[in-house]
Amino acid sequence: MLRTRALSPALPLLLLAPLAGGCGGSASGADGPKTVTVTVGYQSKTINTVTAGTLLRSLGYFEQELVARGRQDGVTYKVDWQDYATGAPITAQMTAGKVDIGSMGDFPLLLNAARGKELGQPTRLVSVTGYNLRGGLNTIVTAPGAPYTSLADLRGKKVSTSVGSAADGTLVRALRRAGIDPSNGVQKLNQQPSVGASALQAGSADALSQFVAWPGQLAYEGKAKALYDGAELNLPTFHGVTVRQKFAAQRAGVLDDFLRAQRKATEYLRTQPVAAAESVAKETGLPAEVVYLYNGANGIATFDPALRPELVAALKEDVPVLKDAKLVGDVDVDAFVDPAPLERAAAEAGHPAYPVAGPARPELWLRNEPATRTFDTPAALLKALKGAGAGAVRAAYVPDAVTGTPWFADKAVWVAQGAELRAFVTAAGAKSYVDRNAGSGARIVGFAEAEGLAS
């Protein structure tokens, strides 16, 4: 899906000669004002990139910044938003010089760095969109009625993923920890997320390992259940913004505008999470309840443009995984990461640094209420849920008792332990907890029983 917006400065335009090489835009003829097109590749359905894509586009903040720059430069700026399903085609377009700025996950970012260097179109990582320090943005799911209860059950089975994606990285690492060789212990199907989701429903795939928002959407719609929570890896995963080095050099001001706009979109999402979720849902067709699972006030993703040291360190740990898969050679992560543009944008905009998100809290989203309600305990959430009545509830979210990953309360696996109620994203997580607390009377209960026990 391609969308272009023209931005005509209100003041008269000066005639400027095109920049050498035409990097970052196209110019009109000598008889007319110069027009520069900035092409942004984004992934509308990968909703923890929305502050550099879907939400940013809908808010118009980048275009607003470019109007001001156009007045200053005597240029008409246009933004060409190009929507892709994964990061791979964005990288292909960037290395062809056809996309200037793109957003993608951590593993695709490394592929972006490697391909850019190989093909003479080097790129730089300049900001982060959303992250989860434990890896909770990726999940492995199975069909609701599937007999699988742990990763060990996938040995020899067909697992769909997108090779080279962050979700594939989660799958590889998770299988290794389970003692399964990811190269021959399962039959890996390299598929686009939508194709993999269809394969799971059709029974041609036994499991699906994907990134946001596919696992949550399938679970919400009753088409999948979580088998493995990526946060069990306890390794950070994130999405970020990459830019062609030539564009960054020749259009440094425009890049700064983009990063200032991203910061504004981040602030909007953090201060108005319900409105942001509704906006993204409208633009993407995703259920707002699914968007909020990831992007809400207590969502799985934390939004902050900062290039945190722990995220850069995680990127370095990702390199060997891609090397083993023969997808990249050596990648100089330090050379790829460029904090200077974000530092300039932050200094000019005066935005303070965001703290690392604390533990998620149970949250209830009721119809006809402008904000969600938060609770101190899962039991308190269930009590409020029981009192509200099913027709009044849009969604209820509860964090995993061990990993902290928020999940839909009615899709979670519940454990009763005396007066305490705990929720888990997966059956394996719940069973592990019960086994560790065998002497305490801990037991797995259904959602309805958990709700009944809440007081």
Buried (B, 14 or more C-beta within 10 A) or exposed (E): EEEEBEBEBEEEBEEEEBBEEEBBBEBEEEEEBBBBBBBBBBBBBBBBBBBBBBBBBBBBBBBBBBBEBBBEBBBBBBBBBBBBBBBBBBBBBBBEBBBBBBBBBBBBBBBBBBBBBEBEBBBBBBBBBBBBBBBBBBBBBBBEEBEBBBBEBBEEBBBBBBBBBBBBBBBBBBBBEBEBEBEEBBEBBEBBBEBBBBBBBEEEBBBBBBBBBBBBBBBBEEBBBBBBBBBBBEBBBBBBBBBBBBBBEBBEBBBBBBBBBBBBBBBBBBEBBBEBBBBBBEBBEBBBBBBBBBBBBBBBBBBBBBBBEEBBEBBBBBBEBBBEBEBBEEBEBEEBBBBEBBEBBBEEBEBEEBEEBEEBBBBBBBEEEEEBBBBEBBBBBBBBBEEBEEEEBBBBBBBBBBBBBBBBBBBBBBBBBEEBBBBBBBBBBBBBBBEEBEEEEBBBBEBEBBBEBBE
